């Protein structure tokens, strides 16, 4: 029995998992996550309707792309997407957090404000794969409205959209400069950071037609990187740059993370601490309120998501595990990218993600 990936072509995180499984040369088959699959497989095993989900050959259920990736990194061996050296590994973990948890903002903006009618058809292909295109559109519109409703909760509004687009276009320019010189973030092998970025940049910003045209026009080297990531020609290949080198072309991208995402994470950490003090022994909600965030000088509000802190905690735990010489090298990197205050978040409430549930320890 091979492994099974339950996912969908339009799903951001399915794109991340699929790209990794292909590069890792995992023996798997993908099963479309139809309503029947959600009802019969996903909800009974995970407790909620979510994709992607992997059922391993022994019947175990994995949910969340980071959990999926780490499972196969440990079980399969071979070349790893985690750099061995401290600066590259820390930067890769940070960029996974940036992609997974922050770039969902431009991903959802461009999907729903540039591609809405097309996306309803895509939802219909997943919900009713055997229906006619017209029937799929109608079914997909009903299913898609729930996701359309998330847009304001992510901080996407008339006030913030110009800033979101300015930030995204500048990010594309910075990534385009980097991928003009390097196949992947840290050399000729994809890293966990590449997989963080590929979810939003492929499944929404490249695959959706109108936003795909924008990427091809503004950042053709980013589009070429997307294709390298999702059309894997040589699994398990490539190397990371020698001497723990962080290319100078990555520094503006890391600085953008620290400028935009770090202050938001600091607010979420504070809000989570307050929420836990008021709600001891209570299951964590998906969000603990609305938090201010600022992009390109424009401030809005978006849901305060504790899961983002769990993702960041992985990078902070790696930093904490380092010996002093390696820590000093990472400290130099944090100074370069304006991320010294990142270390203050090591005192955030401790989180675990086990059995598909996020819990405060």
Secondary structure, DSSP 8 states (H G I E B T S, - for coil): --EEEEE-TT-HHHHHHHHHHHHTT--EEEEE--HHHIIIIIHHHHSS--S-EEE-TTS-EEESHHHHHHHHHHHH-SS-SS-SSHHHHHHHHHHHHHHHHTTHHHHHHHHHHHSHHHHHHHHHHHH-TTS-HHHHHHHHHHHHHHHHTTTGGGT-SHHHHHHHHHHHHHHHHHHHHHHTT-SBTTBSS--HHHHHHHIIIIIITTTSHHHHHHHHHH-HHHHHHHHHHHS-SSTT---B-GGG---HHHHHHHHHIIIIIIHHHHHHHHHHHHHHHHSTT----S-SSEEEEEETTEEEEEE--HHHHHHHHHHHHHHHHS-HHHHHHHHHHHHHHT-GGGGGGGGS--EEEETTEEEE-
